[in-house]
Amino acid sequence: MSFSTVERTSSSIPKSLLEFSKEKSIDIKLLDFELISYETLLKKSDDTIHQVTEDISLAQLSDPTLEIIQTYTINIFPLIERENPILLSLSANKERTKAIISIRQASVFTQTPTLFKNLKNEIWKKKLRSGFLINIFEDNLEKQLTKLLNIIPYGKAITKDIQFTVASGLLPIEPIDAKLEKIYEKKSLESASIIAGVTKDELIARYTFAKDGIDGRACNGKSILAQIQNTLDKEPEINDTIRKEEFDEYAEYYAKVDGYPLLYKNILSISNTLQLKEANFKSTANINSGGQDIDISVNIEHDKTHNEDAIGSGVKIDVQELNVDGSIASNVNIATQNLKVDAQTHKNSTMIVRDTATIKLHRGDLTTKNAEIDILESGKVTASESIKVRKMLGGIVIAPIVKIDEVL
């Protein structure tokens, strides 16, 4: 198979070789080419084209409206089978933003004045056959070749493959989605409590503003579009219980008062009252506001038509104020500033109240400052100031001042 050298000009060498092979009915694997010249062009969205005479800027590479085109003048001629002492192969990543040359084991380098130029030309031919642009994205190519030719042994086979990058395009920078980070929920999970009590000036949430991505560019000149940013969460509104600090990329939200954070209808606020229908391990687990110094009140309004306790067995509650419209089961531990129970307490329940406890029917163990008990059946009440009992059926009362209206 032979034919005369043919000159072609094209913006795609793989396409030119394929067209020529079909035209001449020649296997494309039997074709070789030589690069005579090339030029790089930028085509704008309005179809205007100008020649590149200096380095393409990063802004241009990231602009998807700009098309980078290279046109090549090549000579196509028959492939001459000859032993090549330097065995090269080219590979690329999926996005074609990185091209890597592999010099395979057993390659032999012969030191000649034209070695650098010849090796670079061979690498360019590999790139051009693969549809990659040349002399773009090659910031380190000549440095890599210089380093290689300084360290390789000459006149003998290399003992292992050598790989280095010959082109590095631009991967797109993905966008940042708008989202709300609820720091208070993380605190709640860590405490295993239904509420996450926070104190004044505590950081409770962070809102990340949406930011568009930056498009990339593959080594073949094709633009790689970044994904479109999403608004996962709306930016919350706030009331006078929240302080907002805004930065370039995000906003932070701080509590202006003690309490627990609440996000309702996209309004972020600090509340000091939590309404519950019951407290047990199934629905709430333990309830801990972070200490009685944090001003959080819990109201439990239990459905008395169900034969269940308002606070289930084994639950621990530590809040500023607790109002229970229902009964307290066994092994319940309560710590609060003020307590009101509009039913009964189990004999194995324990309550520590820093100020005033008001209980309808008491059977448990209560330690408080002041106590008002409607019926004391068998429980124990210890108060640092006073105890008032309307009916006493049994139990123990210990306080400096004790008043019992009726002993049965």
Summary of the structure (lengths in Angstrom):
residues: 408
radius of gyration: 39.8
end to end distance: 122.8
largest distance: 125.1
contacts: 1266
relative contact order: 0.07
helix: 13%
strand: 46%
